Amino acid sequence: MSKPVVATAHFTGCFGCHMSILDIDERILDLVELVEFNKSPINDIKNFTKPVDIGIIEGGISNDENAEILMEFRKHCKILVAIGACALTGGVPSMRNLVPLKECLEEAYLNGPTVKSENTGIIPNDPDIPVLLDKVYPCHEVVKIDYFLPGCPPTADTIWNALVALLKGEPLNLDYELIKYD
């Protein structure tokens, strides 16, 4: 019998949610027995090789590459779970939403206090660099998300309990202690 397939992706953020996945500690061995990872930084598979039962995504959507990968995840995943503040609200990266993108780029590359005077006055525009979007978007503004796990980052126990419930086909009845942040 084949195992359920799980894929994960990271967008704009700090990678803390993936660290929480790894923080399930010795349960990672149980997880490897329960699921097969596909397209994930956890196993370094770069492309989908089969349909995915559960996709786990973290980070906000700040550039065209993030948006493309997120839409690809939605197409390949039966269930899509957004974890962490950046995926749910844009998080800290969305602080740039308060300033027009043009001003952000000019401050970073032309006028900022750390810009050297011999700067060429060019904002990077290489075609290999993803194009920044006008703002950082939460994932649900780009695709339909099935479940949300709050936190910055969510705890390892929150992620573990949610994943096990989804694998068993049970509702996500997470204890309040796992999703409160005060």
N, C-alpha and C positions, 0 to 999 in steps of 0.2 A: 504494500500500500504506500502511495506517495505521500510525502509530508506537505502540509500547507506551505505556500511560498510567500515570503516576506521580502519587501524591498524598502530601502530607506534613501532619503535624499536630504541634502543640506543646501539651503539658499543663503540669503544675507542674514548673518547673525554671528554668534561666537562659537558655534559648534558644541555648546554646552549641553544641548539636548541629546546629542549622540554620546557625549560623555556620560550622561545619566543612563543611557541604554547600557553602556559598558559597566556602569556602577551597580548593575544587578549582581555583580560579583560572581560567586560560584554558580548562581542560577544560569549564567551564560552557558554552562555545560548542559543544563536541562533544556535551555532554549534551542541549542544546536540539535538536540535529540528531537525536539518538537517540530522544528521548522527547517526549511531550506531557504537560505538567503540568496537573493537574486538582485542585481544592480544595487549595490550598496557600498559606501566607504568601509563598511565592516569587513567585507571580503574582497573589495577592490574590483568587483565586476562592473564594467562601465556601461553595458547595454542590456536591455531586457532580452532574455533568452526564452521566456515562456510567460504565460499569463500569471498574474500575481494575485494572491488572495488578500493580502493586507499590505498597503503602502503606508509608510510612516514618513512624514515630512516635517522639517523644521526650518525656520528662518522666514524672513519677509521676502517679497518679490520686488527687487530693485532694478533689474535689468532685463533685456530681451531674452537672454539665455535662461535666466531663472524662470521666466514665464513659459518658454518653450518646454523646458524640462518638466515643469509642473503640469502642463497640459498633457505631456506624454505620460506622466504618472497617472493622471486621471483616466486616460484611455486604457492603460494596462492593468489597473488595480480595481478589484471588485469593491474593496473597502479602502477609503483613504482617510487617514488619521493625521490631523495637524497637531503638533505638540509644541508647547512653549509660547511665550509672549510674542516673539517676533512673528511666528506663523499666524497667531490669532489676532494680533493688533498692529503688527509692524514693529513693535518693540522699540528698543533704543535706536536702531537704524532709521526709524521713521521720524526721528527728531529733525532730519534734513527736510521733511515735508513743510516745515515752518518757513523755509527760505526757498525762493525760486531756484530751480536746478542751475540755471545760468550763473546766478550769484555764487552758488556753492562751488562750481567748477572754477570760476574766476578767483575766488578766495583761495582755493586749494593750489591752483597752478600759476596764478599771475600776481595776486596782490597780498597773499598771506604773509605773516611775519617770518615764516620759515623759508620763503621763496628767495633764492639767491638773486642778487642784482643782475648777474649775467644770464638769467633765465631767458630763453628764446621767445617767451611770450606766446607759447603754443600750448593749448589744451590737448592732451593726448587724444588722438583720433584714429589709431591704427585699426584696420578692419578686423583684426583678431581680438580686439578688446570688446566685450559685450557693451551694447549701447544702454546707457542709463535711462530708466523710465522717468517720467516727470515727478514721480514720488515713489515711496516704498509702500507697497500694497500688502495687506494681510492676504493669506492664501485663498480665503473664501471669496474674495472679490475677483479672483481669476478663474477658479473652478469650484465645483460643488465639493464640499468637504463633508464626510459622513460623521466624524467624531472629532471633538476638540479636547485636548488635555492641557489645562492651564499650568502656569508656573514659569519661572525663569531661573533654572529649568525645572520641569516637573521632576519629582523625585524618582529614583529608580523603582521604588515600590509602586508608585502610581503607574508608571509605564508597564511594569511587570504584570500588575493586576489587570490592567486594561487589555493587554495583549493576550493573556491567558483567557480572559472572559471572551474575547473575540474569537480565539481559536476554538473554544468550546461551544461557540454559537450562543453564548449567554449575553444578557443585557449588561451594559456597563453600569453596575451599581457600586460605584467607588465610595468608600467610607469618606465622610466629610473631612476627616483628618488628612486624607491624601490629596484633597483639592482646595484646602483653605490656605490662605497666605496672609496671616496677620501677625 
